Amino acid sequence: MTNSIGAMVKLGEALLDLAADQSAWSQAAFGSDIERGPLGALKHLEKEAREAQADPTDVMEYADCLILLLDASRRAGMSPLDLIQYAQKKMAVNRGRQWPTPTADQPVEHVRGVAQ
């Protein structure tokens, strides 16, 4: 268990380092969080997600998506820890939903109109 705890600490430190580096760079290059909100980063994220779909093995496209998600969430007032905690809450919601069986490598949405 010690190795997994050490790996989690290393992961947390790496995420915080990346978020701090990205924040400083983004605000210097594109304006402070007060000057700009999250919409520009979210629109850019949409573009990068399409590029990742075009080549799902291109690791740099996934990196672009992560960087832009960190940027947009920060500009919307969330810390990396906030974002993780919201994702954990959303996972709890998703676990309580009904999901159809996927038939292809296409998006799968939860069954609508079912009490959750």
C-alpha positions as CSV (number, residue, x, y, z in Angstrom):
1,M,0.0,0.0,0.0
2,T,2.9,2.3,0.6
3,N,3.8,2.3,-3.1
4,S,0.3,3.2,-4.1
5,I,0.2,6.1,-1.5
6,G,3.6,7.3,-2.8
7,A,2.3,7.2,-6.4
8,M,-0.8,9.1,-5.4
9,V,1.3,11.8,-3.7
10,K,3.5,12.0,-6.8
11,L,0.4,12.3,-9.0
12,G,-1.1,15.0,-6.8
13,E,2.1,17.0,-6.8
14,A,2.5,16.6,-10.6
15,L,-1.1,17.8,-11.1
16,L,-0.6,20.8,-8.8
17,D,2.7,21.7,-10.5
18,L,1.1,21.5,-13.9
19,A,-1.9,23.6,-12.8
20,A,0.4,26.3,-11.3
21,D,2.7,26.3,-14.4
22,Q,-0.3,26.4,-16.8
23,S,-2.0,29.2,-14.8
24,A,1.0,31.4,-14.7
25,W,1.7,30.9,-18.4
26,S,-1.9,31.3,-19.5
27,Q,-2.5,34.5,-17.6
28,A,0.7,36.0,-18.8
29,A,0.0,35.0,-22.4
30,F,-3.8,35.5,-22.6
31,G,-4.8,37.8,-19.7
32,S,-5.7,37.4,-16.1
33,D,-8.7,35.4,-14.8
34,I,-10.4,38.7,-14.1
35,E,-9.9,39.9,-17.7
36,R,-11.0,36.6,-19.3
37,G,-13.5,34.0,-18.4
38,P,-13.6,30.3,-19.2
39,L,-15.4,30.5,-22.6
40,G,-12.3,31.0,-24.8
41,A,-10.6,28.0,-23.3
42,L,-13.8,25.9,-23.5
43,K,-14.2,26.7,-27.2
44,H,-10.5,25.8,-27.8
45,L,-11.1,22.6,-25.8
46,E,-13.9,21.7,-28.2
47,K,-11.5,22.1,-31.1
48,E,-8.7,20.1,-29.5
49,A,-11.2,17.3,-28.6
50,R,-12.2,17.1,-32.3
51,E,-8.4,16.8,-33.2
52,A,-8.1,14.0,-30.6
53,Q,-11.0,12.2,-32.3
54,A,-9.3,12.5,-35.6
55,D,-6.2,10.8,-34.2
56,P,-7.0,9.1,-31.0
57,T,-3.4,7.9,-30.6
58,D,-1.9,11.4,-30.6
59,V,-0.9,11.9,-26.9
60,M,-0.3,15.6,-27.5
61,E,-4.0,16.2,-28.3
62,Y,-4.9,14.6,-24.9
63,A,-2.4,16.9,-23.3
64,D,-3.9,19.9,-25.0
65,C,-7.3,18.9,-23.7
66,L,-6.1,18.5,-20.1
67,I,-4.3,21.9,-20.3
68,L,-7.4,23.6,-21.6
69,L,-9.7,21.9,-19.0
70,L,-7.4,23.2,-16.2
71,D,-7.4,26.7,-17.8
72,A,-11.2,26.9,-18.2
73,S,-12.0,25.4,-14.8
74,R,-9.5,27.9,-13.1
75,R,-11.0,30.8,-15.0
76,A,-14.4,29.6,-13.8
77,G,-13.2,29.8,-10.2
78,M,-12.3,26.2,-9.5
79,S,-9.1,24.8,-8.1
80,P,-7.7,21.4,-9.4
81,L,-9.0,19.9,-6.1
82,D,-12.4,21.4,-6.7
83,L,-12.5,19.9,-10.2
84,I,-11.6,16.5,-8.9
85,Q,-14.2,16.7,-6.1
86,Y,-16.9,17.7,-8.6
87,A,-15.8,14.8,-10.9
88,Q,-16.1,12.4,-7.9
89,K,-19.6,13.7,-7.2
90,K,-20.5,13.3,-10.9
91,M,-19.2,9.8,-10.9
92,A,-21.5,9.0,-8.0
93,V,-24.4,10.3,-10.0
94,N,-23.3,8.3,-13.1
95,R,-23.1,5.1,-11.0
96,G,-26.8,5.6,-10.1
97,R,-27.9,6.0,-13.7
98,Q,-29.0,3.3,-16.2
99,W,-26.7,2.9,-19.2
100,P,-27.4,1.1,-22.5
101,T,-25.0,-1.5,-23.7
102,P,-22.6,0.1,-26.3
103,T,-22.9,-1.3,-29.8
104,A,-20.0,0.6,-31.4
105,D,-17.3,3.1,-30.5
106,Q,-19.8,5.9,-30.3
107,P,-21.0,8.1,-27.4
108,V,-23.2,6.3,-24.8
109,E,-25.6,8.5,-22.9
110,H,-27.6,7.4,-19.8
111,V,-31.2,6.4,-20.2
112,R,-33.4,9.5,-19.9
113,G,-36.6,9.7,-18.0
114,V,-35.6,7.0,-15.4
115,A,-35.7,8.0,-11.8
116,Q,-32.2,8.4,-10.4
